[in-house]
């Protein structure tokens, strides 16, 4: 019997609070990624994480189990209502290593210190990193930067949710 094909996983990272513009973009990114067959992993809480999770549920390709939330706390009640699989880690910011480690590609939307740490982890783990540049947070500050010019470590810059999804999908194409 042959094994099932594993769906690709996209981590959508960003702040627990964000502007309406970033939240709308995160929701569109969540929906678009699931439309393209991705499973979504987030930190499981509010803001960008909730918006991406809500967007995933809007996708025509959504099925139960598509949205995974790795909580920093041990209380499953801390998860936003759109998380299908709640993982209460109790690891606080250390859970960021798990969020990034699960992903085939990482999409950053705004964010502050926690998002910056996840972006650094994505870089060190050699993950494709897509950053939304719509003027707010670490994703906008690092979008388009070459983190190590000796290697091809580029934070891929997206200026729209659709472009972020396209860049994430492109990460699965062999280079």
Helices and strands as residue ranges (DSSP letters): E 9-14, H 20-35, E 39-42, H 48-58, E 67-71, G 76-78, E 85-88, G 92-94, H 95-101, E 105-109, H 113-124, E 128-132, H 137-142, E 146-148, E 153-154, E 156-158, H 161-170
